[in-house]
């Protein structure tokens, strides 16, 4: 492993590109390899055993590519598999839950925090555990929003269907008096506009992507793995529909997503 080795990032689909975007912005000299498991998305409705298996397969693919650090850019995988991945792999592994929880506690004023995510993420209680580990007095209001991922994957982020879905899912959270909402799935930042329109400007929306990028920078610095020279190169792999991935990926990263290689699963 050396400084020129890439940062590996995996997600169940395209949502992890919100994390990759921030990593590239903050660490423009770093090389990256992204794997989107588009054939098997979404993970949020799968069993614990299945999410564990998928998470290990994705991680092994990236480790074989020689990555120097692994980012699990999927809240469901982080909730279910992070601890096991950390104990099994020889490279540093960063998840998306801890940074989001830390940021939410920094910004909340009334200690009432909402969390939205996939069914698996919410059922795991991972955000509640992470928040309460840092502050026992915090009130956590959780809501699974399973339709949000397919809406984003379809490119529907701002229309009447989205507005109605947001209203159904977030109605009870709006009544609870939260002043902070964690977007507990990497797809959800694409729905920020609709969520903010419904909840109003008094609720702070926490997108953990920026915090994750900062943590990646800190770990690389601590382990003396920061790449100092040149511009970063970026490779993309998917398990299905590379053309669709490129089309959607360009909404996040522009011309950086020129092509994606399909791998068998």
N, C-alpha and C positions, 0 to 999 in steps of 0.2 A: 504494500500500500504506500503510495507517495502523494505528494501535493497535487500532481496533475491528474490523479484518479478522480472519477466523477462522483457527484452526489447522486444517489439513487432515490427515486420517489415513486411510490406506487399508490394507486387508488382503484376502486372498483370500476371506475369509468373515467369521465372527463372532469369531475368536480375537483380533483386534486390539482388541476391546472391553476386554480386560484392560489394554491400554495406555491406551486412552481413559479408563477408569475412574480410573487413577492421575493422568492429566493433569488431569481435572476436580477430583479431590481436592486436588491441589497448587496448581492455578491456577483457582479457582472463578469468577473474573471473566471468564475468556477464553471467547470464542465458539468452537465447533468444528463442523466438517463431517466426517462419517465416510462413507466409501464401502466397502461390502463387496461384493466381486465374487463373489457367491454362485452365479451361473450357471456360473462356470468353475472353481470350487474343486474339489479342492485343487490348488495350484500345485506341490507337492512332487514330483509324478510327471511333470511336464511338461518339455519340452526347454528348453535355455537360450534359444533364439530365441523360443520362445513366452512364457516368463516375462518376457523383455525387452519384448516387444510389449505384453503385458498391463500391465506396470508403467508403461510410458510412457502408455498410454491412460488408466489410472487417474489418473496424475499430471496429465495435461493437463486432465482433467475438473475436478480440484480447483483447478488454477491458473486455469482459466477462471472459477471461482467467486470468485476474488480472494483466495485464502488468503495469509497473510503468512509461513507456515512450513509445511513438509510433513513428516509423519512416515510413514515406510515401516514400518508395523506388521506386517510379514510377513518372517520370517527368510529365506524362499526368495528373495523379491524383493530383500531387502537384500544377500544373498550374491551375487546375480547382477547386479543392476541399479544398486546405490547409486552407484557411481563415475560411471557414465554419466549418471544423473539429475542428480547434482551439477554435472557439467560442462555440462549442457544447460539447466537451469532457472535462473531468476533469483532464486528464493526459496531460503532455507536449507533443506537437506534432512537429516533425522536418520534413521538406521537403527537397528536393534535389536541388532546384533551387538556393536559396540564397547562399549556400556554394560554388556552382560552379561559380556563377557570381563573388563573392568576390575573389576567387582564380584567375580567368581570368584577373581581373583588376590588381591583384598583379604582374602578370607575363608579361602582354603585354607591349611592348616598343613603338609601333606606334599607339596604341589606335584603332587598327582595329581588331575587334573580330568576328569570325564566330561562328554560333550556328547551330548544326544539331539536329533534333529530329523528333518525330512523327508529323503527320499532325495536331493533336489536340494541341500539345505543341507549335508548331510554330505559328499556328493560334491564340492562346491565347495571344501571345506577351509577355509572362511572363518573359522570359530571357531579352528581350529588356527593359522592365520596370525595372527589377532588376538592370541591368547594368547602365541605364541612371539615376536611382535614386541615384547612387553613383558617377557618372561622366557624366555630360551632353555632354562632348566633345567626348565621345567614339562613334565610327562608328560600327554599328552592321549589319552583313550580315547573314541572316537566310536561312536555306534550309531544307525542309521536306524530309526525307529519309524513306518512308514507307516500302520499301522492306528489310531494314536492320534487323528488328526484326525477320521476318520469316526465314531469312538466318541463323541467330544465333540460333534460336530455332531448326533448322534442323541440326545444328552442322557444317554448312558451314561457316568457318571463314577465310579460306586461300586457295582459288582456283580461277580458271579463271573467273567463274561466279561472284564471289565476287569482283575481280579486275575490271571487266567491269562495275558492278553496282556502285562501288566507283567512277570510272571515270565519269560516266554519272551524278551522283548526285553532285560531288564535283568540277567538271570542272569550273563552274563559280566562286566558292569560291577561287579556286587557282588563278584565274585571278585578283581577287579583292585586293590582296596584304595583306591579313590578316597575322598576326604573331602568332595568338592564335586561337584555335578552341575548343569550349566547346562541349563535347560529351554529348548532352542533352537527353540521354536515357540510362538507366542502362544496356541495352544490348550492347551498342556500344563499351565499352572497349574491348570486345572480338574481335572487328574488328580493333583494334589499329594498328596491323602490316600492314594490307592492306591500311589503311588510311595514315599511316606515309610513306609508300612506294610511294604513289601517291603524297602527298603534300610536301614531303622532310623533312629534319631534322630542317629546319629553322622555321617551324610552331610548336608551343608548344601545345600539346594535353592536355586538362583539363578534367580529370576524377574526378568527385566530390566525389567519394566514401570515399576517405581519409579525405576530409574536413568534410564530414557528421559525420564520426566516431569521429573526434575531437570535433565536436559540441555536440554529444551525451555525451561524457566524461565531457565536460564543464557544461552541464545542470544537469547531475547527481551529479556532485560535488557541484554546486550551491544549489541544493535542498536536499543535504545531503543524497543521495540515492545510493552512490557508494557501491558496494558489496566488502567486504574486504577479505573474506576467501574462500578457496576451488577453484576448477576449475569449469568453467561454463558448464551447460548442454544445449543442443540445440534440439528443437523440430521442426518438419516440417509438415505443413498441405497444401494440394492442393485440388483444386476442380475437378481435372480430371487427369488421367494417372500418378498415383504415381510412377510406375516402371520407366517410362521415365524420370520423374523428378529426381529420385535418380541417374539414369545413368548420366544425364547431370549435376546434382548438384555435383557429385563427381569430375567433372573437376574443379570446383571452390574450394570445401572445403574438398576434399579427404574423408577419412573415417568418418568424422563428419556427413555426410549424409548417415546414415545406412538405414533409412526407412522414408517414408512419409505417413501420414494418409489422406485418401480421405474424404472430407466432402461434404454434399449435398448443392447445391445452386439452 
